[in-house]
């Protein structure tokens, strides 16, 4: 019978842990990921006046700066970069090929389908599709309704 030295045992145990053998390696790797969700999304905007009016009419809180229009949905934010910002060749902290429309955003609606439709009608938004069943980010099935903003970005409202 071959004798295993302490050194070989430790090296083997370390290799097994790194490979996830023993069930702990993967769990430890996942525990190290401390991402709790999205803070904000940034998209280029083409028609500033129409976009601000549209999101205001839907009742979103809006803050404007020289570079962007920030639209708040609960504790999350969409930064719409103004055309002067995203068309500036020196502005590199963005997706280089992004041009309006390039957004596909899904919001959680905390009311009924009838309330959502009344809200969208009051804002003058045209429903493109829905309600239709969809699998959502909460790993559950919901019912989604789709509209477009003035730049053509797709907005989905899901009800769980």
N, C-alpha and C positions, 0 to 999 in steps of 0.2 A: 504494500500500500504506500502510495506516495504521500509524503509529508508536506503540508502547506505551511509556508512560513507566514509570520505575522504580516510582513511587507506585502506578499502576494495577496493575502486576504484583504488587506486595506485597499490595495490597487484594484482588485476585482470588485470590491464593494463600491468604490468610487465610480468605476466604469459602469456598473449596473445602475447606480443612482442617476448618472448622467443620461443613460439610455431610457430611463423611466421604468426599469424592472423593479418589481416590488410595489408598484402602484403609487409611489410617492413622487416620482420625478415629474410627471405631467401635472399633478395637482400643485406641486410647488411652483412650476412654471406659470400656471394659470393664476395662482395667488399673487405672483409678482406683478401681473398686469393690473394696475390700479385705475384703469380708465373707467370713469363712472358714467359716461354719456357724452353727448355733444354740448359744447358751450355755444358755438355759433357756426354758421355757414356763410361763406362770402361768394357773391355772384356778381358778374358785370351787369350793369343796367344801361339801357339805351335811352328810354324816354322818361326822364326824371319826373317831370310834372305829372304825367299820367300815372306813373307808378306810385308816387306819394299820395295822390288823390284816391287811387284804388285801395291801397292798404289802409288809409285813414277811413274810407267809407266802410270797410269791413270791420273797423273798430280796433285795429292794432295800434299800440303805442309806437310812436315814431320819433326818432331823434335824428337831426341832420347835422352833418359836418361838411367841411369843404371837400373831403375825399369820398364820403359815403353817406347813404341814408340807412339808418339802423331801424329795423322792424322787429319788435319784441313779441314773442309768443310765450307767455308764461315766463319761465326763467331762461329761455333760449332766445337767440338773436339771429337775424339774417342781416348781413351787411351787404347792401347793394352798392357796389363801387360805381361812382359817377363816371360817365364817359371820359371826362378829362383825366381821370385816374387810371382806368384800365387800358386806355389807348396810349398812355405815356410809356414810351419804350424803356424808360429807366425804372419803372415800377415792375419788379420781378417777383414779388411775393404773391404770386397768383398762378393759376394754371395758364401756361403760355398760349394755349389754343382756345381758351374760353372766350366766347362771344355770345351776346344775347340772341336768342333764348337758349340757355343751357341748364336751367334748373328744373328739377323734378322733386318737389318738396311734399312731404306728407305731414299733416297736422292731425292731432287727436281731437275729435269733437266730443265734448262732454255732455251733449244733449241728445235729443231724439232726432230721427231723420226728418220729421216734419219741422222741427225747430231749425235744423240746418238749412232746409230748402227755403223756409221763410226768411232766414238771415241772408242767404245768397240772393234771393229775389229782391229784398229790400236794398241790397248793395248794387243791384243791376248786373250781377254776375250771371253768365250763361253756363248752364251745366253741359259739359261735353259728354260725360258718361256717368251713369250711376243712378241710383245706388246699385253696386255690384259686390258680390262676396270677394274678399281678398284676405290673404295671409299677411298679418302685420308684424311689425318689429317686436311686439310683445309676445311673439310666438303663439299667437292665437288668431282665430278667424274673426274678421270684422266686416263691416259694410262700408264701402268707399264710394265717394262722389267726387268727380273731377271737374275742375274749371281751369281757365288760363288767366294769367295777369296780363296787363297791357303790353309787356315785352314778349309774351308768348310762353313764359315758364308755366309748366304744368303744376297745379296745386291739387293735392289730394286731401280730402277730409275723411278720416276713418272713424267709425263708431264701433267700439268693442262691446 
